[in-house]
Amino acid sequence: MEGKTVAVKEYVSREREYLIGMRRYFHAHPEVSLKEYNTCRKIEEELDKMAVPHERVGETGVYAWIDGKKAEDDSTGEASGRGKRIVALRADIDALAMEDLKDVAYRSVNEGVCHACGHDGHTATLLTAAKILKEKEAEFSGQVRLFFQQAEEIGAGARQFVNAGLLEGVSRVFGAHVASGLDSGKVALTAGPQNASCDYFKISVTGKGAHVSTPQLGIDAAYIASQIVVNLQSIVARSTNPLETVVVGVGVVRAGTQYNIVAEHAEIEGTTRSFLPEVREFTNRRVREIAEQTARMYGAQVQVEFKDFAAPLVNDEEAVREVTAVAGKLTDGENIVANYPKALQADDFADYLAAARGMYAFIGTRNSEKPGSGVAHHHGLFDMDEEALLLSCNLYVDYALWVLGAHGSQEEI
C-alpha cells in the first residue's frame, strides 16, 4: 500500500486472504444491474457460513443483520427494543455491460460484462466486515444492518431498500467507494455535496408527415427536435447562476423514416445533473417548459418524461467528523482528504442520505506498482490495489462499533 502510515487493526488484517479472495471471485463473475442472481446467491452462501440472517430485497438485493449481544446500559438513555441504536452499512454489487480487457487470473468469465467500477471490491469489503462484526457481536448492543444493493449503475437499487423500510430507526448509514484517482492509503471524507443528482429525460415530438418537396403541408418533427436541443442549452448559459454547477446533456436524437419524408416523429434523450435540490427542480422544470413551448410554436405535440435516477449526494457534517475521528486511529491526518472534489457522476447512496444521517467515503486504490489501479472507472482495464480494501473494511467495522457504543465516547476511538 502506497500510504505507509496506514495501520489496520489485527482483526481486519487477519481477514486479508478472505477479502481479496472474495473480491477476485466477484470480479471474475460479474452481473449487470437487476441481473445479479449468482452474485446475491454467493453473498447469501457466505452469510450462511457466518450464521448471519438475511433476506432478499427485490430479486437480487440482500439485506442482512447482526444483533449485538451486549446488554444495553440504561444509563446511556438508549432503551432496548425499538429504541436501540442501528447502523446501516452499504455495498453496491452490480457490474457494467462492457468487456474486461485485463490479462489477469481473475478476469471476467462472463463475456461482455465487467466489474469496471469497483463494486466487486465493495461487496467483498462488506462481506468481510460482516464476518468481523459477527465475531464481535458480544461487544456491542443494538443492530448492524448490511445492505448488499443491486442496480446502483442504473439508480434502481437503493430506493428498494428505502421503500422496504430498512432505513427506519437507523442512527447512521455509511458506505465507501473505491477511487482510482486517489492514492492507495488515502481516504476522502468530505462534508457537503459530493455527487450530483441524475435525472433522465425523454422528449417525444409528434408532427405531421409530408413529402419534403411540400414542407408547408407537414410539421417537421426533426426540425422541431433540433430547435429544442439548441434551446435547452440556454438553461445553463442564460437561466442558471454561473456559480452553480449544472449539466443539461443530450445524448440521443432520433427522427424520421426516410430521406425524402418530412419527419412525423422525433425523440430526444438526455440527462440533467446538479448538486442542490432547488437547482435540480428548476432545471428539470425548464427542460419541460422549453420542450412544450418550442413544440407549440410550430404546431407539434410533445410529451416529456422524467426518470429520477439519483438525488444529490450530500454528506452529513457530523457523520463526517465521526468517521474522520475513526480514520484518524488508522492513518495519519495527511492521508485524510477533507476537500475531495465534487463529481457530476451520480450514486444512489444519496437515497439513503435522504432517509438517514450518514456519509459516503472514497477509498484510494491507485498504486504505481499495481497495473490498472490508476485507470479510470468504467474502462475495461480498470483494476485496484486490493490492499486498500483493508482500510475500507476497517472503517466499516470501527465506525459501526463506535455508533453502537462498543468504543465508548468518540474521544476514546
Order of alpha helices (4+ residues) and beta strands (2+ residues): alpha-alpha-alpha-beta-beta-beta-alpha-beta-alpha-beta-beta-beta-beta-beta-alpha-alpha-beta-beta-beta-alpha-beta-beta-alpha-beta-alpha-beta-alpha
